[in-house]
Amino acid sequence: MNDNDDKVRLDKWLWAARFYKTRALAKAAIEGGKVHHRGERCKPGKEPKVGDEYVVRTGFDDRTIVVRALSVVRRGAPEAQLLYCETPESIAKREAAAQQRKAGALGVQTDGRPTKKQRRQILNFHDLQG
């Protein structure tokens, strides 16, 4: 938000923008390949610039964000949301995935554990395949 914040580390910016609760979590996420810039993994010391586009994975969702402002200070959520904007395609994709998760479309529905008879059938099937 300030003009003095033109040199800020990516992990610190993600923490200030409230994508991660701690700076250590932000650094671990970046090192774990959950943050990409131009299709490539980033390093925690990378300096984001206004206008850069990042893909950030938090939980089940991938968010495509564009940096609007830089800050090294973590403030309230309304101020943190001013640091970036999410692309409309990313919002639509995230909402569609949330609806599918809510409907249970991504999970496998089963009737529980197989019975003893069903287990024997499964084992026989695998013996015939091998």
DOBA-576091 format. One record per residue (C-alpha): residue in three letters; z, y negated, x. Coordinates in pm, whole numbers, plus 32768, in hexadecimal, padded with zeros to 4 digits. Example, Ala and Ser with C-alpha at 12.3 -4.5 7.8 and 13.67 -1.06 7.14 Angstrom:
ALA830C81C284CE SER82CA806A8557 
END
This chain:
MET800080008000 ASN80397F178127 ASP7F3E7E9A8226 ASN80227F21833A ASP7FEB808582BE ASP7E8C80AA834D LYS7F0B81B78440 VAL7FAC82CC8376 ARG7FB3844383AB LEU7F1D851F829A ASP805D85E68268 LYS812484A5823E TRP802684188148 LEU802785578074 TRP81A28544806C ALA819A83D2800D ALA8098841B7EFD ARG818885257E74 PHE80A886557E98 TYR81C387067F53 LYS833C86D87F3B THR837986C680B0 ARG82AD866681DD ALA82EC87BF8270 LEU824F8860813B ALA81258776815A LYS80FB87D382C9 ALA811789498279 ALA801489278163 ILE7F208877824A GLU7F528979835D GLY7F2E8A8E825A GLY7DD28A1481F9 LYS7E2B898380A7 VAL7D9D882B80F4 HIS7C2987F9813D HIS7B5686CC8198 ARG79DB86EF8180 GLY7A0188668154 GLU7ACC88988292 ARG7C3E88CE82D0 CYS7D0987A48343 LYS7E1A876F8442 PRO7F6786C683EA GLY7F2485A784DD LYS7DD5854A8441 GLU7DC983DF83D6 PRO7D4B83B98271 LYS7C7B82888220 VAL7C3E81D880D8 GLY7B1A8283802B ASP7B4D83D980CD GLU7B3385037FE4 TYR7C2586278008 VAL7C4D87727F53 VAL7DC087BE7F31 ARG7E43890B7EAE THR7F9488F77E02 GLY80078A2B7D49 PHE7EE48AC17C86 ASP7E1689847C86 ASP7D1B88E57D72 ARG7D10876C7D51 THR7BF4869A7DDB ILE7C8785467E2A VAL7C0284027EBB VAL7CEA832C7F8E ARG7D1281D17EF5 ALA7E2F81467FCA LEU7F0781A980F1 SER808181B58100 VAL8189824F81DE VAL82A3820B80E7 ARG82F282FB7FCC ARG832D82397E8E GLY833882887D1B ALA822D83597C70 PRO817C82327BC5 GLU814F81867D18 ALA80EB82CC7DC3 GLN7FD483037CC6 LEU7F3981BB7D35 LEU7EFC82507E90 TYR7DEA833B7E14 CYS7D0583897CF1 GLU7C9A84E37C83 THR7B29851E7C3B PRO7AC9855E7ACF GLU7A2F86B07B2C SER7B7787197BCD ILE7C3F86B37A99 ALA7B5A877579AF LYS7B5F88AA7A8E ARG7CDC889F7AAC GLU7D0E88797934 ALA7C1E899978EA ALA7CD88A7A79E0 ALA7E258A187941 GLN7DA28A7377E7 GLN7D2A8BC57866 ARG7E7D8C097906 LYS7F2B8BA477C5 ALA7E4C8C8A76F8 GLY7E8D8DA877EA ALA7D1E8DD57840 LEU7D5E8DF679B5 GLY7E738EFA799E VAL7E3D906D796A GLN7EDD90EC782B THR7F67924D783A ASP803893287756 GLY813D93537866 ARG816F94727958 PRO809495A4792D THR812F96DB7898 LYS8154981A7961 LYS801998A578C0 GLN7F5597697912 ARG7FCD97737A7C ARG7F5198DB7A9E GLN7E0198707A10 ILE7DEC97517B07 LEU7E3F98367C2C ASN7D3E99347BB8 PHE7C3B98237B99 HIS7C8197AC7CFD ASP7C6C99147D80 LEU7B17993C7CDE GLN7A9D97F37D74 GLY7B0E98467ED6 
END
